[in-house]
Amino acid sequence: MLVAGAARAEDLLIENASVVDGTGARPVTADVRIRGDRIVAIGALDAEAGETVVDAHGLTLAPGFIDTHSHHTGGLEKNPEALVVVSQGITTIVGGQDGGSTVPLSGFFRALEERPSAVNVASYSGHNSLRDAAMGENFKRKATPAEIERMRALLADDMAAGALGLSTGLEYDPGIYSAEGEVMLLAHEAAKSGGRYISHIRSEDRTVWKALDELVEIGRQTKMPVQVSHAKLAMTDWWGQADRFLSVLNKARADGVDVTLDVYPYPYWHSTLTVLWPERNFGDRPTAEFILKHLVPADGLLIAGFTPDPALAGKTVAKIAAERKTDAVTTLMSLVDQVVRTKGSSNVIATSMDERDIAKFIAWPQANISSDGNIGGRHPRGAGTFTRVLRIYVRETGLLTLEQAVHKMTGLSAEHMGLKDRGVIRAGAFADLVLFDPKTVTDRATTDDPAALSEGIARVWVNGAQVFGDGRATGAHPGRVLRREGTSNR
């Protein structure tokens, strides 16, 4: 029986585990000893006086999964147990994504340390947030040198506070209006202190190839690691061209650019309605026609949230059009017009990717797994990403071996984020661990039931304290703020 409120790491011996250590090595049967927050020994070990013994009964023991592109941080204040996170084996989440972070980041870190959650949290400094702080509502233009200097100074403060680097969301306001030179200058600032660059690139559909080139060029000029966020080809014209996408990255890597990607295992994304209009020309009917013909059909555009009329949530644009007795293009334009006129918000789940491209992205040697999910969101990725990969790409299709999949969720993720002593099972590493049954582990979350918990995850430990077991959270909140190496970590 688990005791709610238990927050202390304990001396622990996990016996009879099939250890997948996060490096890509094959499983080995071993015992793992934990002292406080660290792993201290691995092998054939005898129980010692005073330590708790857990018999794994041959289940797989892996490093806790690291979600390299997460929005779960937004729900931690009200849900510090992070149940949808830990129940799929995640022990570390990386926030500040798509260009959005708290300004200054030091305040966000301080709040997390005063009220910890069940999981570790690292964060990037977000370009959109920096731009908003420097430019306010007058953002639909290039920034002035003085405004860029203000952004640079704010970024320097965030880097000093421990940000992993700079994130951008260049399809979103206000970053969509930024010149490439603005982003490059800020990227250089992040690189000065050993940071990284991660990006929701300027286009994931119409001009994806040019957007990819921009990211590679940032890596080439700054010499720092760069990562494509939630890699996708979200336009039917590009379906089947994952090899072309990856060839750009492979060539860059051959040229010395440390470029990587993260990816989630769903053919539908979750974002705003307005992101479909890169020119923000919402009244342009040909653009709306193009969207429904080339990006996402009306029956694949599910309204997940709509402040002008909340009753529309759960309906597709095709269904709304039928109810209104009008065509889909007119309906789509009417919906976005409602959002703009009311200064409201909308979010949609759009089915616009090909499963074969997703599989190729996942299989790429430098791809790590991310959820892009959040607590309380309508997209099932927030509760099911990691277990879905284990179900589909390991057990059902065999695209990955178990050790390859775990590597993409742990050791490779830690490497891509610059996280030291995380993502591996070895003596001296932090005791972030997940115990699961590879024969039964599965996702259950759907768009109709997005918070449905995964199955097959037996126990989860964060910094040596158990945060999940018996299908529920323990109440322990041992998560820590993980700052960039070279800055102060507690």
N, C-alpha and C positions, 0 to 999 in steps of 0.2 A: 504494500500500500504506500502511495506517495504522500508526503506531508506538505500541504500548501504552506507557502511562506518560507520554506527552507531555501536559504540563499548562500550557504557556506559551501565552498569546495571542501571535499573530504579526501582522506587517504583511501584509495580505491584500487581494487584489482579486478580487471575484466578478464575472465578465463574463457578458454575454448572458443575464441573468435576466429573467423576467417578474415584476416587483416588485409585490406586493400589500402595501401599506405598513401595514395595520392600522387605518387611519382609516375604511375603508369606500369609499375612492376606487377607481376602476377600475384594473386592472393597467396598468403601463407597462414597456416594455423599457428596461432600464438596467443600468449597472454600479454596484457598491457597494464603496467602499473602507473598510477597517477598519484602524485603528491601535491596537494594544493591545486594550483592552476596549470601544472606542467606534467607532461609525460616524462617519466624517469627511467623506465626500462621496458623492453619488449623481448619476449622469448618464452622459454619454459620456466615459469615462475611459481614459487610456492607462496601461499598466503602467509602474511605476517600478522603479528598480534596488533589488534586495533584498527585494521583496515577493513572496509566493506568489500565483500566479494560479490560480483555479478557474474553469473554463468551465462555466456552468450549462446550456448547450445548450438554452436556452429554458424550462427548468423554472421552477416558481413559487418565488420567494424571499419568505418572509413572516417577520414577527417570530416568535420562539419562542412557542409556545402557553403560556398561563398557566392553570393548574388552580386555580380559586378555591375549591374544596372538595375537599381531598385528605387521604387517610390514608397516603399513600406514605411520609411522614416516619418512620413506625414501622419501616420496613425498610431505612432508609439506612445504619444502622450496619453491618449485615452485607452490604448490597448497595449500596455507595456509587456504583457505576457506574449504578445506577437504569435498567437496560436497558429494562424494560417501560415506563418513563416516557419516556426520550429517543427510543425507537424509534417513538413516535407523535407526536414533534415538540414535546413539552413541555419547557420550559426553566426554568419557575418553578412551584413548588407552594406552596399556602397551607394550612398545618396548623392545629392547635389547634381542630379542628372538632367540632361536636355537643357542645360543652361540655367537651371533653377536651383538656388540655394538661399539660405538665410544670410543676410548682410548685417553685421559682420558674422562670419562663420564661427568666430570665437564664442558668440552668445549661444549659438546652437549647441556647440560642444559643452559649454558650461551647464546648460540646462540638462543635457543628457547625463552629465556626471552627477548632478544634484538629484536626478530622478532616473536611475538606470532602468533599462529594459532587459528582456531575456536574451537579447542578441547584441553582438558587437556591431558598432557603426563606424564606418569611415565615410568621408565625403569629399567631393570636388567642390571648387568654387565655380559658381554658375555665371557665365557671360551675360545671359539675359537679365539676371538680377543685378549684376554690376552696371549694366547699361541703364536699367531702370533707375538705379540710385543716382547715376550721373546725369541722366537726361530727362527723367520724369515723363510727363505725357507728350512732350514734344519730341517723339522718337522716330517719326516716319521720314528719316533723312540720314545722311552720313553724319557721324559724330565729328565735332570740332577737335582740334588738337588739345584744347583744354579739357574737353570732356573725356577724351581718351586717356589723358594723364590722370584724371580723377579715377577712371576705371582701373588704370594700372596701379595706382596707390592702394585702392581697395583690395585688389588682387594680391598685392604684396603683403598686405596685412593678413589676408586669409592664408596665404602660403606660410607665413610665420606662425599662424595658429595651428598649422598641421594639415591643411588641405592636401589631397593627393595630387592636385593639379588643376587644370582649367577644363570645364565642360562647356559645350555649346549646344544650343538647340536652334539651328539656323533655318528651320522651317517655321519657327514661331516668332510672334512679336515679343520683344522689339528686335531680337537678333537678326530677323530676316532682312532688316534694312541696313545691316552693317556692311561696310566694304571689307573686301578680303584683307586689305592692309591693316584694318583695325584688329581683326582677329589674329593676324600674324604677329602684330606687336604685343598683344596680350599673351599669346602663346610663348613668345620669347621671354616674357616676364616670368611665366610659370617655369620655364626651362632653367632659368638662372639658378633656382634653388632646388634643382633635381626633381621637378614636377613632371606630370604627364598630361596628355591631351586626349580627351574622349569626346566624341561628337555624334549627335543626331545631325547628320550631314544636311546640306542645303536642299537636297532633293532626294527622295527615295523612290521617285517615279520618273517624271518627265526628263529631268536633266541629271539623273543619278551619276552618269559617267563623269561629267564635269565636277560634280560635288565630290566624288571619290578622289579625283585628281587634286582638289583643294586640300583635302585631309592629308594625302600623301606628301604634298609640297610642304605643308606645315612640319611634318616629320622630317623631311629632307633638310629644311632650313634650320630648324631648331635643334636637331639631333636628339630629340627626346622621343620616348615611346608614344605612339598615337593609336587610338582604337576607334573602330567604327561601332557605334551603338546599334543594337538590335538590327543587324544586317538584314536587308530585305530587297526584293525587286517587286515593288508594289504597283506594277503597271502591266497589263496583259501583254503589251508589245514586247516586254523584256522577259517574259516567262521562258524558262529554259536556258537563260544566259548566265546562270550562276558561275559557270566555268570562265566566262569573260570577266565577271566581277572579281573572281579569285585570281585570275591571271594578272590583273592590275596590282593586286596586293603581293603576289609572288614575285613579280618583277621588281617591285619596290623593295621587298625584303632582300632580293639578290643584289640590289644596289646599296644595301646597308641601312635601309629605313626600317625601324622596328615598328611595323604596323601589324595590328591584330584586329580581331572582331569579337563581339559577343552576339548571341542569337537565342531566341526563344522558340519552342517547338509548336507553334500555332500558325495557321494560315491567315489569321485575322489580327489586325492591329487595333489599338484603342487610343483615340486622340480626339481632337476637336473637329467640328464641321468645317470651320474656317480654314484649317490647314490644307484643305483640298483646293483652295484658291490661292496659289502662290503670288499672284499679282494683286490679291485682295480686291479684285474687280467683281464683287459679289452680284452685281446686276447684269453681268454679261452672260447671255443665254448660251452662246457657243461654248463657253468654258464649262457651263453646267452640263451641256450635252457631251462634251469630251470626257468629263469626270465619269459619267454613267456608262459611257461606251468603252473607255480605256482603263479606268482606274478601278471602279467598283460598281457593279450593277445595283439597281434599286433594291432588289431583294437580298442583297448582301450588305446593305448599309443599315445596321441596327442602331436605333437611337437608344443610348444607354442612360442619358440624362439630358434634360431640356428645361431650363428654368422658365422660359415663357409659357410652357404648357407641360408640367410634369407628367400628365397622363399619357404623353406620347412615349415615355420610356418603355422599352420592351417591344416597340413596333418597328418594322422596317419602313424605309421610305416607300417601298412598293405598296405596303399595306396602308400607309397613311394616304397615299395617292388614291387608292381604291376607295377609301372611306370618304375622301373629299371629292371623288368623281372628277379627278383631273389627271393630267399626265405626270409622269415621274419627274421630268425636268422642271416643270412649273412648281411642283411640290418641293423639290430640293431647294430651288431658289427662294421660295416662300419661307422655308424653315430658316435658312441662313439670314434672310431679311429680318425675320422676327428676332433673331439673336442680336443682330447689329442694331436694330431700332431700339430695343429694350436694354441694350448694353448688358444682355444676359450671358449665359454660358450654355454650351452644349457639348456633349461628348458622344462619340459614336464608336461602335465596333464594326470594322469594315473588313470583309473577306476579300482579300485582293492579292494573295500570294499563292504560289504553286508549291505543293508539298515536296516535289522533287528538288526544287531549288533549296528549300529549307534543309533537306537532308544533306545536300552537298555542303552547305554552309556549316552545319553541325559537324560533318566529317572532316572538315579542313583542320590540319594539325594545329593551327594557331587560333582556333575558335574556342572560346569558353562559353559556358551556359549562363544566361541571365534571365530574369523574369520580366523586367520592365513593369512589375506588378505593384499593387498597393493594397493596403488593408481596407476592406469595405468596397473595393472596386467591382465593376460589373464583369470585367474580363477574368476568365478562370485562371489566367497565368499567375495571378497573385497568390493563389492557393495550390496550384498544381504543376508548375513548370518542371521542377526537378524530378519529381516522381514520374511525370509523363515521359521524360527522356529515358528514365530507367525502364519504363514499361515498353514504349514503342521502339526505341532505337537500340536497346540491349536485348530485351526478352522476345519481342515480337518479330522484329526485322533482322536483328543481328548486325545492324550497321556498325555498331560499336561493341567491343568487348566490355565487360563490367569494369575492368581496370582502366580502359580508355575513357569511359563515361565519367567515372569518378575523378580521373585526372582533370577532365575538362570542367569539373565542378569544384575542384579543390586546389591542387598544386599549381595547375596552369593558371587558374584564376588569381591565386595569390601572387604569382610571378607577374601577371599582367597588371596588377594593381600595386605592386611594390610592397606587399605585406610580408613582413618578416616573421618567421616561426609560426605561420598559419598555413593551413592547407596540406599538411603532411603529418603522418604518424611516425615520429622518431623521438628518441630521447632528447629532451630539451625544448621540444615544441610545445606550444600551448595545447591544453587538453580540450579542444573543440572537437567533438566526436559525434558520430551518428551510428547507431546500431540498427540494421534493417534486414529484412528478408528479401533477397533478390528474386525469389520465386513468386512472391505475392505483391511486392511493392507496386502501387498504382495510384494515379490521380483519379479523383472523383468530381472535381469542380467542372462546371459547365456554365454557359452563359445564363441558363435558367437558375442554376444553383452555384454561383461563383465562389461561395465560401465553404463548399463541401470539403471536408478534410481528407487528406490522402490516407491510404491504408498501407500497412507493411512497414512503417517506421516504428521500431520498438522503443528506443530511448534516444535522447539527445542530451549532450553535455556541452556547456559553454564555460570556458575557463575552469573546468573541473567540477562545476556544479550542474546537477541534472535539472533541465528545464522542461523536459517532455518525457512522458511515459504513460503506459496504460491508456493511451488515446487522449490524454489531456495534459494541459500545462501544470507544472508543479507549483507555480507561484514564485519561483526563484527568479531574480533579476540580476544575474551576474555579468551582464553585457558591459563592455567597455568602449570608450572612444578610441579608435585606432587612427593615430596620426601618422603622417608621412615619416618614413625613416629619417632620422636626423633632427626631428622635432620632439618635444617632450611627450612621452606616453606614460600613462599611469597604469 
